[in-house]
Amino acid sequence: MTHREGSIQEPFLVAVPSNAPGGLDAMSSGNWANCDAYTVALVYDCNVLDVVVEPNQWHGRNPVDLLRYFSDLKIKVLITDDIKTLPRTMCTHGLSIRSASESATVRQALKVLCDRTQ
């Protein structure tokens, strides 16, 4: 990711469903609910400041529980191409849903997000 001059954007957390073991170089998962993990990146001015891998504990559970978990973590963006299965309440609780089609890795998905918001 590159630095953008003059940006006043606040740092924000982005969750990317990913395959094990998670992390920036992990393959992004096509299924937000049944992924192995969520790679959570703190992004500021198109730079990744920190990365944490959260194991997916939500298999077979109510998706609203996952929404509450994301809210507790202060995640602002979920990058997924599996938009049709998302609960509508995710968008109404301050979680922005973004697509990163054809992004093989978490790092590429974050770059697509950055490129689209410049």
N, C-alpha and C positions, 0 to 999 in steps of 0.2 A: 504494500500500500504506500501511497505517496503523501507527502505533506501538502496541504493546501494553504496558501498564504491568505491571511485575513479572516480565517474562519473563526466564528465565535460559538460554535457548536459545543454543547456540554458532552462530557464522556457518557456513554450509554452501553448497556449490556445487550449482546446479541446471542441468541441460542441457535445452534445449527444441529439438527438431528444427524448423528454420525454413527458409522460402524466402529466396532471395537478396533483399537483401544481408545478412540477419540483423539482429540488434539487437532492442531492446524493441518497436519498432513494426512489425517484420516480421511477415508472416503465419506462423502456426505451420503446420508441415507434417504431413500425415496419415501420413507414412511415415518412421519413424525411421532406416531403413537407407538410403533413397534421397533423403533431403532434401538441400538445397543446402548447409546449414551447421547447426551447433549453436550456438545462442545460450546462452552459459554465464554465469549470474548468480550473484554472491555475495550471499546473502540472510542478513540478521540481523534478527530481531524484526519480520518482515514488511516490512522495508525492503531495497531493492536497493542494495547498496553499490558494486558494480562490475559491468561487463558486458564480456565478450570474445566475439568471434565466431570460432569455429573452423570453417574450411572442412571439408566432409565429404570425407575421403580414403578412405572405406571402401566405396564402390560396388563390388559384386561380390567383395568379400573376405570372409574368414571373420569372422562376427560376434564371435567370441571375441577377435579383434584389437581390435575397437572396445571391448569390455569392458576389456581391458588398458589401452587408451588412457584411458578414463574413470577407471580405477583410478589410473593415473599422475597424472592431473590432480586427483585427490581429489574427483571428483564423487560426490555422495551420492544425488541424486534425478534421475531421467529422467522428464520429463512427456511422455507419448505416449498416443494412443488406439489405436495399432497393437500392442496387447499380444499378440495371438495369434502373431505372428511373432518375438517376443523369445526369445532362448535362455534356457532355465531357469537357466543358470549365472549370469545377471546378478543374480538375486535372492540367490543363495547367496554372492556376493562382496561383499555390503554395499551394493549399489545398490538403492535403493527405487524402484519403478515406480509412478507416479501418473498418473491420467487427468485431463484437463481438457476434457471434452467441450464442444463448442460454443464454444471459445475461438478467436476469429479471430486474435488477435495473441499474441505472446510475453508482452507485458505482462499481457494478460487471463489467460493460462494461469498466470502467477505469482500473480496475485490470487486465482484459484480455489484454488491450492495453499494460499495463506495463509489464505483463508476456511475451508477444510476442516480446517486444523490448529489453529485457535483454540479 
